[in-house]
Amino acid sequence: MRLVIDGIEFGYSSTPVLKDITLDANGPQLLSIIGPNGVGKSTLIHCINRILSPNKGTVMIDGETVNDISLKDLAKKVGYVPYSANDTFPLSVVDTVLMGRHPHATYKSLDKDLDIVYSTLRLLDIEDLAMRNFDELSAGQHQKVMLARGLVQEPEILLLDEPTSNLDIKHQMEVTRLLRDLSQEKNILVIMISHDLNIAAKYSDTMIMLHGGSIYAIGTPSEVITKENIKAVYDVESEVIESHGRPHLIMLDSDFDDVEHTLPADTYAVKEKR
Amino acid sequence: MAGKQDYYKMIHRKWIFIIICALLILVTLIFSLSIGMYDLSFFDCYRVLIEHLTGNITDPYADDIVVFTRLPIGVFAIIVGAVLALGGAVMQSMLRNPLADPYTMGVSSGALLGASIAIVLGNGIMPLFSDPWIKIVMAFGFSLIPVAVILMFSFKRRVTATKIILIGIAMMYIFSAVVQLLMITASEETLAEIYSWRVGTLALTTWDTIPIPLFISLVCGVVLFYHHRSINVMMAGPNSAHSMGVDPKRTILIEITIVSLMTAAVVCFTGTIGFVGLVGPHIARLFVGSESKHLLPASALFGGLFLLLANCVARVSGEYGLPVGVISAIIGCPLFIMILIRMRRKSAWK
């Protein structure tokens, strides 16, 4: 699969949100979109799956413009896991995940659809939750169920809007690792929005840093997560160290400069690298 | 595979509830024929029906009462209850709002206003139609005004679930205010007629009443059931629905037009019958869950059964019976609260 975004621009009324975004993503990989709040991360992924229509530019999947693809066919190519799930009327986990089969479903396909749903639940290790109601689950389980719903669409591209928000560190790592592994096992391009730069850097193949509605940096985690980029985009002082071949960000705050002497000696290892 | 079998077992349990509702409707319908001033037992009614079907009528008076007076009222009670509860189930699921029903769209208050204008202005307003049909046509026309406003709004602005409910409620208040205005200027006789419309009644039903609403309800009901997957996906929210291949704006506009049409087709004959459309789907949801494939038929059948039972109680209440709209709310609301308290099962709402 190949996603090509060619010079898209989007704005609400006269306020521009995205400005001249150009991107070419090819092959199975985990691609993270990072950037401060309100920079246009969600708007960008909404332009990819046509929830929003760009004012200018095109989005193409495998050479075909998304506007020329019927909504149902687009749903077979692009899956989407939203920031939060709507559960006014909670369904069972199976029924929730089964919704994702809508673009493929026919009146005789229930048995086959259930096979796909159950195998996905097994893959995510949540088969035991199958008959539980969605509102009885923890935040981590919610996230996995929503991920399962996106996966049963059997998409070539899976978009996730902050899939690790509301999760503890263990579950953040687990879900992000899972996304990286799934991109290879299922041969899909996984694009996720993340606010946790270290976890995104640890597992992503490619990172995109947005700033003021434009792409500020794009490349491998080591190319994107630099203290200069962090200062320019987030206006935060930081240090970047390397851990297992991946960049790891440490925030610095001048308010804490005077407490350095109270820390154990090995804490300065990071500072000495400056 | 154990997991899949568990799911199929759950589906079977839902269908059992639906079949039980259908059987109870048949039994209750025959039972409802025995209720009234003329004393007939359940088995007498069954015998009269069989005699009528075979053409071997032994008691013409009983035949007249059972087949031409009580039966059309019972059948129409089932249709009206089914339409209102089905409409409520669709609106609630699609707009993701437990307080949505066909009436929050302003359909019934539109019907009331149309009928009230016809009652106050009399035959002069539509010379082509005779008396009951002027009210029915006016009620039908006015009850479709809210959906027409929403459709016009959708051309100019983005339609969302909240906007639809707010437009419906605003229309409801406008219609109610105009009805109040008409009631202030109305004579005592017309005031009584407007009042009977306001509380909703099935007492005026004859076999002539049934064909048009039955036809419209059947067509709309079949189309809604055919769309059950889209309605189900809409529960995930507009962005998620879009990403699963359902156009949320188009789906909302199509389904509310269908719901408004079928609701208008029944309320223009009965007036405002509350409760069933709002709470009927919630009670059905307690038994079959929120998945639309089972919720839609279960709501329709439960709504039909409930209004049929409410109509039985309404007919034996007071000296001359009471309007079914009053009885459905008086019995239904406490019943609903009791079920909510006693039900120890998976939650059906957040």
Interface residues (C-beta under 8 A of the other chain):
Chain A: H46 N49 R50 I51 L71 K72 D73 L74 A75 K76 V78 G79 Y80 P82 A85 N86 D87 T88 F89 P90 L91 S92 V94 D95 M99 G100 H102 P103 A105 D111 L114 D115 Y118 L121 E127 A130 M131 N133 D135 E136 Q153 L159
Chain B: M1 G3 K4 D6 Y7 M10 Q92 S93 R96 N97 P98 R229 S230 N232 V233 M235 A236 G237 N239 S240 H242 S243 M244 G245 V246 D247 R285 G289 S290 E291 K346 S347 A348 W349 K350
